[in-house]
Amino acid sequence: MYRLNETHDPALRSWVASANQADCDFPIQNLPLAVLRRRGSNEPLRGGVAIGDQVLDLAAAVQAGVFQGQAKAAAQAASADSLNALMALGAASWSALRLALSRALREGAVARTALEGCLLAQADAEYALPARIGDYTDFYIGIHHATAVGKLFRPDNPLLPNYKWVPIGYHGRASSVVVSGTPIRRPLGQTKGSAETPDFGASQRMDYELELGFLIGGAANALGEPVAMADAEARLFGVALFNDWSARDIQPWEYQPLGPFLSKNFGSTLSPWVVTMEALAPFRAAFTRPAGDPQPLPYLDSPANRERGALDVQLEVWLQTEKMRAAGQPAVQLTRANAREAAYWTPAQLVVHHAVGGCNLQPGDLLGSGTLSGPGPNQSGSLLELTQGGKQPIQLPGGEQRSFLADGDTLSLRGWCEREGARRIGFGECAGTVIAARAII
């Protein structure tokens, strides 16, 4: 697990002036990575690092000759059209690149002259997924979400007996994970309906899910070989905002006995920016269980995980309808929650449990946290919770209301970390707009 070092110094300032603003998501203490190119161009996709409102083109920086040794090899790996090669190099290479970038972007750095021409305004860039996602697994670690949803269907027994013992998860699909900004088409599917024969048509109860996505890195464990808790943090490359959209009316009809299918596979939105685990070192928190709850089984436990396994991340959900957009009205906040309060399991525990049966985790694999809801009524990470299953619509500006998402709605996730003695860092934005279902032939 990463410890604080010179790259986390809250007093550091960058020669990129916008990185020094107090509310900036991407100060020099952050340095998240993405894959991008100049908007509207046919340029090759390549890795970049956010600094203020700019992005440092890593391929151009390599050509400028500012990196040496292990950092140079890491920057070259990150110059490809995905970050998989960088992810595969492991923690020592990731740290070497972060240190080199921090020193090159600081005020007074001699590399400034060489790097000024390697910057591109983030507003002038278009983004791809940060990795080729070979496998995607969705977990269910938000205990307040699990409890709230369970109460809608099982008022007397909201949590099933296994929930507090095992990190619940299921295998999704990687093909429909898309980068922020990609429109999300309303899915078609079967619903139970009121007659003996099910209905078929467009989902009428489309929802969002506020999640974090954990991207795997490091050397892949061999098939059949588990990952120990002591090694799990080294398999975590970084974290991104993640919206695992849901069709709540399709799901109840199809999910028994094997789980969600069409209700989840129509799209999941991942932020382009991956905040590295090293950048998050100042914002780790103790992993604790409420009094009376069982402690994890030994294979999911370690002193380091108990001391600093959790992530203290503030999360928000914002909604702007098509009518609001046309009237020039800003988005409204639906939710504000904290990942530390919401999560019943830590990222390291997810890695260990995923691999304990012998699954070989590969660089670029994605683990979704599941919906991260807080304990309060305005901390719900989905409309299913916020509206009590659609029974209590949310009132919006201009007289609109929502029980579930309508066509033209833009849903945005935002996240950041802050605490006394550390520089605030952010995750950027994870956004998608719902578009109409395909016509039924």
Buried (B, 14 or more C-beta within 10 A) or exposed (E): BBEEEEBBBEEBBBBBEBBBEEEBBBBBBBBBBBBBBEEEEEEEBBBBBBBBBBBBBBBBBBEBEBBEEBBBBBBBBBBBBBBBBBBBBBBEBBBBBBBBBBBBBBEEBEBBEBBEEBBBEBEEBBBBBBBBBBBBBBBBBBBBBBBBBBBEEEEEEBBEEEBBEEBBBBEBBBEBBBBBBBEBBBBBBBBEEEEEEEBEBBBBBBBBBBBBBBBBBBEBBEEEEBBEBBBBBBBBBBBBBBBBBBBBBBBBBBBEEEBBBBBBBBBBBBBBBBBBBBBBBBBBBEBEEEEEEEEBEEEBBBEBBBEBBBBBBBBBBBBBBBBBBEEEBEBBEBBBBBBBBBBBBBBBBBBBBBBBEEBBBBBBBBBBBBBBBBBEEEBBBBBBBBBBBBEEBBEBEEEBEBBBBBBBBBBBBBBBBBEEEBBBBBBBBBBBBBEEBEEEE
